[in-house]
């Protein structure tokens, strides 16, 4: 079971991981994360970045290193990770990587009440979803192919994982669609009869 963290927002983990490299002000942190495509890895509410940094500071995981001013711009506070922040980052990462946690994808929730839709509409929508997944898979494969040999694989494993999930979902949906088409899905006749009445 996941620990209850003082700052539990995944953005906090990524802020800590970014500051692990060097001190930065929040604008630099956001630029680094955007440059690395982190919004592909988890849902980021960019507007909450400053709040997350403040919460990390409040709990002693980061601290103000100094303030800097560039030209006529307002002063910016540069933050650095603390020893407690380093420990929190490593502990949090160990938990995420080492212990599976039930996640609640929207598709699973939708499939749990799929019978509300008529079977033909459900088939149509799932086929459209597979088409979109196939496009996403091709896009991800191209991006990974373009980075092969240029970027060490250790920096693309999250993209490989995402690609594996996309492929698994598409394959599973194809199997379900085939069962519906062949009439071998248990309960398919009951589903059809319900919507014909």
Secondary structure, 3 states (H helix, E strand, C coil): CCCCCCCCCHHHHHHHHHHCCCCEEHHHHHHHHHHCCHHHCCCCCHHHHHHHHHHHHHCCCEEEEEEECCCCCCCEEEEEECHHHHHHHHHHHHHHHHCCCCCCCHHHHHHCCHHHCCHHHHHHHHHHHHHHHHHHHHHHHHHHHHHCCCCCHHHCHHHHHHHHHHHHHHHHHHHHHHHHHHCCCCCHHHHHHHHHC
